[in-house]
């Protein structure tokens, strides 16, 4: 158990960092901000701190599900070995994949497109997990399969929550937020609004398709108004 934990903890930590980078990149990409130039390594994990409880819950639920499945695998073996069950499962995956592809090509909003892409990759992952290659190479290493599945589930969730956060901000979550500098006062409205900040910068997006970046050092007062959307 101790040996497993010594391998598992660094792996999970690495996954959390990857998820944080993905979340940051996707969120600010919607507003055309190359966030990699404005954030330090120490800030990356903090961006996903609000989701850590949910990620931990997902891990616990998936682990419990895995234990129960292994415990009762012989009782439900007929479900997984049935040709009809496998055929229905395959058809369902193909239908969902085609639907996600159609939605992607017809979607115009970035925050919806990323959900479609995440769904496509998740479904492809499910297809990959039932290939002979996986069964042959990972049959003796269930921990690797579990980590891969956990990463796929949490990645889809992070993309979904990021999409919701983008929509919330675009819909006026921070309307009324006031940013006061030495020579200007910015007030978030439907056309120009605060979208977020790092340790050193504050970002104000304008619907004319540009973003104003203000150094924290230039801010005299910041009043954040957050309305649930």
C-alpha positions in Angstrom: 0.0 0.0 0.0 2.8 2.4 0.9 4.6 1.6 -2.3 1.4 2.3 -4.3 0.8 5.6 -2.5 4.4 6.7 -3.2 3.7 6.2 -6.9 0.1 7.4 -6.9 0.5 10.7 -5.1 3.1 12.2 -7.6 1.0 10.9 -10.5 -2.2 12.5 -9.2 -0.3 15.7 -8.5 1.0 15.8 -12.0 -2.5 15.2 -13.3 -3.9 18.1 -11.2 -1.2 20.4 -12.7 -2.0 19.3 -16.2 -5.7 19.9 -15.6 -5.0 23.4 -14.2 -2.9 24.3 -17.2 -5.7 23.1 -19.5 -8.4 25.0 -17.5 -6.3 28.3 -17.6 -5.5 28.0 -21.3 -9.1 27.2 -22.4 -10.6 30.0 -20.3 -8.4 32.8 -21.4 -8.2 31.5 -25.0 -11.9 32.4 -25.3 -10.9 36.0 -24.7 -7.8 35.8 -26.9 -5.4 36.1 -24.0 -2.1 34.1 -24.2 -2.1 33.4 -20.5 1.2 31.6 -20.5 3.0 35.0 -20.7 1.1 36.4 -17.6 1.2 33.6 -15.1 3.9 31.9 -13.0 4.3 28.2 -12.1 3.3 28.8 -8.5 -0.1 30.1 -9.6 -1.0 27.1 -11.8 -2.3 24.7 -9.1 -4.2 27.5 -7.3 -6.4 28.0 -10.4 -7.9 24.5 -9.9 -8.1 24.7 -6.1 -11.8 25.3 -6.2 -12.3 22.0 -8.1 -10.1 19.9 -5.8 -13.0 18.8 -3.6 -14.9 17.6 -6.7 -11.8 15.9 -8.2 -11.3 14.1 -4.8 -15.0 13.1 -4.8 -14.7 11.7 -8.4 -11.7 9.7 -7.4 -13.5 8.2 -4.3 -16.6 7.4 -6.4 -14.7 5.8 -9.2 -12.6 3.8 -6.7 -15.7 2.5 -4.9 -17.2 1.7 -8.2 -14.1 -0.2 -9.2 -14.0 -2.2 -5.9 -17.7 -3.1 -6.2 -17.3 -4.1 -9.9 -14.4 -6.4 -9.0 -16.3 -7.8 -6.0 -19.3 -8.7 -8.1 -17.7 -9.2 -11.5 -18.8 -12.9 -11.7 -22.4 -11.9 -11.0 -22.5 -9.4 -13.8 -20.1 -11.2 -16.1 -23.0 -12.1 -18.5 -23.6 -8.4 -19.1 -20.0 -7.7 -20.3 -19.6 -11.0 -22.2 -22.9 -10.8 -24.0 -22.6 -10.1 -27.8 -25.9 -8.1 -27.7 -24.6 -5.9 -24.8 -21.3 -5.2 -26.6 -23.1 -4.4 -29.9 -25.4 -2.0 -28.2 -22.5 -0.4 -26.4 -20.5 0.0 -29.7 -23.5 1.5 -31.6 -24.2 3.9 -28.7 -20.6 5.1 -28.8 -20.6 5.6 -32.6 -23.9 7.5 -32.5 -22.7 9.8 -29.7 -19.4 10.4 -31.5 -21.2 11.3 -34.8 -23.6 13.6 -32.9 -20.7 15.4 -31.1 -18.9 15.8 -34.5 -22.0 17.4 -36.0 -22.4 19.7 -33.1 -18.8 20.8 -33.3 -18.9 21.7 -36.9 -22.1 23.7 -36.5 -21.2 25.4 -33.2 -19.9 29.0 -33.3 -19.2 29.7 -29.7 -15.8 28.6 -28.4 -17.0 27.6 -25.0 -19.4 25.1 -26.6 -16.9 23.8 -29.1 -14.5 22.8 -26.3 -17.2 20.7 -24.7 -17.9 19.0 -28.0 -14.1 18.3 -28.5 -13.8 16.9 -24.9 -16.8 14.7 -25.5 -15.3 13.4 -28.8 -12.0 12.6 -27.1 -13.7 10.9 -24.2 -15.8 8.7 -26.5 -12.6 7.8 -28.4 -10.9 7.0 -25.1 -13.8 4.6 -24.3 -13.3 2.9 -27.6 -9.6 2.7 -27.1 -10.1 1.1 -23.6 -11.9 -1.9 -25.1 -9.3 -2.7 -27.7 -7.1 -5.8 -27.7 -4.0 -3.6 -27.2 -5.3 -2.3 -23.8 -6.4 -5.8 -22.7 -3.0 -7.2 -23.7 -0.8 -4.6 -22.2 -2.7 -3.4 -19.2 -4.5 -6.5 -18.0 -1.9 -7.0 -15.2 -1.7 -3.3 -14.3 -5.2 -2.2 -13.2 -3.8 0.9 -11.5 -2.7 2.4 -14.9 -6.1 1.7 -16.4 -7.8 3.3 -13.4 -5.6 6.4 -13.6 -6.3 6.8 -17.3 -10.0 6.5 -16.8 -9.9 8.9 -13.8 -8.0 11.4 -15.9 -10.4 11.1 -18.8 -13.4 11.7 -16.5 -11.9 14.6 -14.6 -10.6 16.2 -17.9 -14.1 16.1 -19.3 -15.5 17.6 -16.1 -12.8 20.4 -16.0 -13.6 21.3 -19.7 -17.4 21.4 -18.8 -16.9 23.6 -15.8 -14.5 25.9 -17.7 -17.1 26.2 -20.4 -19.8 27.1 -17.8 -17.4 29.7 -16.2 -16.7 31.3 -19.6 -20.5 31.6 -20.3 -21.1 33.0 -16.9 -18.5 35.7 -17.3 -19.8 36.6 -20.8 -23.3 36.8 -19.5 -22.3 39.5 -17.0 -21.2 37.7 -13.9 -18.8 40.5 -13.0 -21.0 43.4 -14.2 -20.5 46.4 -11.8 -16.9 45.4 -10.9 -14.9 48.6 -10.5 -11.1 48.9 -11.2 -9.5 52.2 -10.3 -6.0 53.1 -11.5 -4.1 56.4 -11.2 -5.7 57.9 -14.2 -8.7 55.7 -15.2 -11.7 54.0 -13.7 -13.0 50.8 -15.4 -16.5 49.6 -14.6 -17.6 46.2 -16.0 -20.6 46.3 -18.3 -22.1 44.2 -21.0 -19.6 45.6 -23.6 -16.4 45.7 -21.5 -15.9 43.6 -18.5 -13.4 42.2 -16.0 -12.7 38.5 -16.7 -10.1 37.6 -14.1 -6.6 38.1 -12.8 -3.3 36.6 -11.8 -0.8 37.6 -9.1 0.5 40.4 -11.3 -2.2 41.3 -13.9 -5.9 42.1 -14.3 -7.7 41.4 -17.5 -10.5 43.5 -19.0 -12.2 42.2 -22.2 -13.9 44.4 -24.7 -16.4 42.9 -27.1 -14.7 44.7 -29.9 -12.3 41.7 -29.6 -9.4 43.0 -27.6 -8.3 42.7 -24.0 -6.7 45.3 -21.8 -4.1 44.0 -19.4 -3.5 46.1 -16.3 -0.5 45.5 -13.9 -1.6 44.9 -10.4 0.9 47.5 -9.3 -1.1 50.2 -11.1 -4.4 49.4 -9.3 -5.5 51.7 -6.5 -8.8 50.0 -5.8 -10.6 46.9 -6.9 -14.2 46.2 -6.2 -15.4 42.9 -7.5 -19.1 42.3 -7.9 -19.9 38.7 -8.7 -23.4 37.7 -9.6 -24.3 34.0 -9.9 -25.3 33.2 -13.5 
